[in-house]
């Protein structure tokens, strides 16, 4: 039997007893158990879904004193950050509970019959939405609560009427198992089947691949690396019956800062940006990895200010040894590509030091190796000759979760061009602040063109995340009893 060993993120020491990896039979059983619950859960009332989500939120909060220290051992993210993340996770669960109770999943479009022949006349039509089916949900490493076992993907899928099979992340195994234990308790207390929310675990790709391949799985939701997400998307597409795969992947999140705002607020913005680059040891999908500046005195001063502010940051240990190895490799890859190093110090075995480098826009555009995300406290300054070249830099990035535009408060032809290009490559465009920090709200869009996500029309954060797991169906000349269900699936 294969076993999995959790580690202490700060020291690399073994943490807790080894845990068994899921077997092929266990993966199949979890998918089949989810499928067995789908009929009743897809037809459940919003109040039933809301009760489950609120019960899960309360269970998390009630076990806080055990969960947070456990998460801290496995991730080194610190109790302040982890308590805040637990709060966010409970908030997400309750927000989707409210949506379920309001009947948001059951919203429909009523198109009454119009007498006469086509094209004006048409029969009575009602456009409803039905749940897709069991969802394979892949936990993320960098958010052990909010993008993990009971994160936004799980909450939104359940609110939509879909059972979930969770692939636990190997970076926080004991935390995942404790949270799953809470889930089982809540399901039992509410008289719901245990298979409604299942969990599997494995150290390699075989467990996740088998889950996505299982014919009972109707969709996949993933947060992680571009490489891992692309591999699973290929598996989802290669099935005899392909399924949608919603992957939130890598992103360099360009920040474009114009000279005017840097001349007025350079030191303040440099300190803010340095904090964003090193926040959580740079292990955020929205970490600003590319900073686009023009060649002028204000930008020169800003580079010096940013270098000093970043040198003062003290990132903590990375989530896993593998991530530290990948970070060092990414930095070495960037140096090999010919960047000018501005800040590069040796860190400890677990905690890296921030890295800052500079390159011309022409070189950045020409060298695709510089377009890859370096997951960790690293950022690359790209110096453009003029705004038109800065637009070329955005085009070279291709797709990003965010673009930040500093200094476009006054309308101009250049401001409009920057906004136009930013919206073409990103899911979220910021005009103040930094991209780290993703609000859970109605208007949020956390996703963008490839390589930032596999489905740029969807979001993994915010109210619209539920839409990923609902498929539209038109009911033509439906009988009265079906219309009386008001969009609730049968």
PyMOL commands that set and color helices and strands:
alter all, ss='L'
color gray80, all
select helices_A, chain A and resi 24-42+46-62+64-75+79-102+104-106+152-160+170-189+194-196+206-213+226-238+259-282+297-311+321-336+361-366+368-371+387-397+413-425+463-469+480-483
alter helices_A, ss='H'
color red, helices_A
select strands_A, chain A and resi 3-7+14-20+109-111+125-131+134-138+164-167+197-200+217-223+244-248+255-257+290-294+340-344+355-360+378-384+400-406+426-430+470-476
alter strands_A, ss='S'
color yellow, strands_A
deselect
rebuild
show_as cartoon
